[in-house]
Amino acid sequence: MTTNSSTRTGSPPPRRASPKAAAGPGAGRPRAPGRGLRWLPIGPATALLLVFLAGPIGYCAYIAFTDMQLTGQESASFVGLENFRRAFADDGFRNAVWLTLVFTLVSSVFGQNVLGLTLAALMQRASRPVRSLTGGIVVAAWVLPEVVAGFLLYAFFRDDGTLNAVTAFLGLPGQNWLYTLPILAVAFANVWRGTAFSMLVYSAALSEIPDEVNESAQLDGAGTLQRLWHLTLPMIRRAIGTNLMLNTLQTLSVFGLIWAMTRGGPGNRSQTLPLYMYEQAFKNSLIGYGTAVALLLLVVGGLFAVVYLRLLREDEEGSPS
């Protein structure tokens, strides 16, 4: 009589592997959705962006290469780069580019940025009532509609306005600011209206600096300017870069404020690129040429954004982890 070897040795018979175990460790788990299903939740948002953002930009890019007019034309023709060659050869366009750079540097890069940082630093040391009052006044100017702010600043800078009334009361000579220095008048108006954003950004950044850091630097003998230059500014450099980028892009597209104050005048001495584009497209009925100017303005804003983002990226890569 023969016996099984497992019976002789006393070891249990080998078990058969179950089908689930043979299929692998992940056989009992539900399968992950495919790549196509992963994009399903953001599909509606992507479609809206394509229809309402990419679509109009693409159509405007097409119009910029045509001679489309607002009136008196049956059909537009493709003219290639003619609108762009015309822009770079036009004295009015070059003047608008120069005034746009002056307006952006004075009102955004220097004005709003420096004044916003100064107000944020002073409000940190001020009492609670002073902070509430100052913040309320500055933010009230920011929330005003652009056209309303333009009319208020027009009444302030005009020949018989508030500014000349104050200078006359102090015995100082007055002048018609909107005629003699129109681009600086609208730049200061934009500073008055937009400083609140910079102040809020820098207030949040300064509140993140520990008090112990400033106290240690003060005990080591560092003065106010030394602490600002060697301690505060390096610690909020990312907030500075972000604020500069957002302010620059917003300032490049300012239209209603300048239009309400000067309409680009006198002559074209305060005519920035948005106003020049409006004049060519809707006053002169040159939709194709005006759209080409708008496309160039879009490229300028994109270049500013790329420069700021590159600086921020290099700062993040160079900062110690």
ABEGO torsion letter per residue (X at the ends): XBBBAAAAAGBBBBBBBBAAAAAEAAAABBBBBBAAAAAAAAAAAAAAAAAAAAAAAAAAAAAAABABBABGBABBBBAEAAAAAAAAABAAAAAAAAAAAAAAAAAAAAAAAAAAAAAAAAAAABBAAAAAAAAAAAAAAAABBAAAAAAAAAAAABAABAAAAAAAAAGBBBBBAAAABAAAAAAAAAAAAAAAAAAAAAAAAAAABBAAAAAAAAAAGBBAAAAAAAAAAAAAAAAAAAAAAAAAAAAAABAAAAAAAAGGOBEAAABBAAAAAAAAAAAAGBAAAAAAAAAAAAAAAAAAAAAAAAAAAAAAAABBX
